[in-house]
Amino acid sequence: MRKSHQHSDDEILPEIDERYWRKAILQRSYYRREIGFDRYRWALRFGQMARRRHHGTVEFAEVIHDLASAWAQFGGPIGLSWEEACAAIEDSWAHTSTIQAEAIASQGGYKSPPSFKEHGHLVPRNMDEANA
């Protein structure tokens, strides 16, 4: 049974880049105008928090079932199903990865994020290794 949780405006944490997402989401194929940005905001926040919690150690596909379970239990606004939220969550996960990579690059003085081949993926690692 799903636990419902009404989110208030006071609970909205300003960690998602709302200016970016308000523009970007309109270009996404998953966006449905009738759902509206305010309901997607929770999916975007959920994806960002999930990515940060995993510290770049796993790919989205590796944790999608766990995320679906967590969304069902703690998810966002009433009326936003996992099916409606999943693409936005994955989009936010990817965007958070990009932001983290850019932060690593700027700390190391790179103009773009360094990439390293690992397990078939290009992932940012530490500054002491050569670019792949």
Secondary structure, 3 states (H helix, E strand, C coil): CCCCCCCCHHHCCCCCCHHHHHHHHHHCCCCCCCCCHHHHHHHHHHHHHHHHHCCCCCCHHHHHHHHHHHHHHHCCCCCCCHHHHHHHHHHHHHHHHHHHHHHHHHHHCCCCCCCEEECCEEECCCCCCCCC
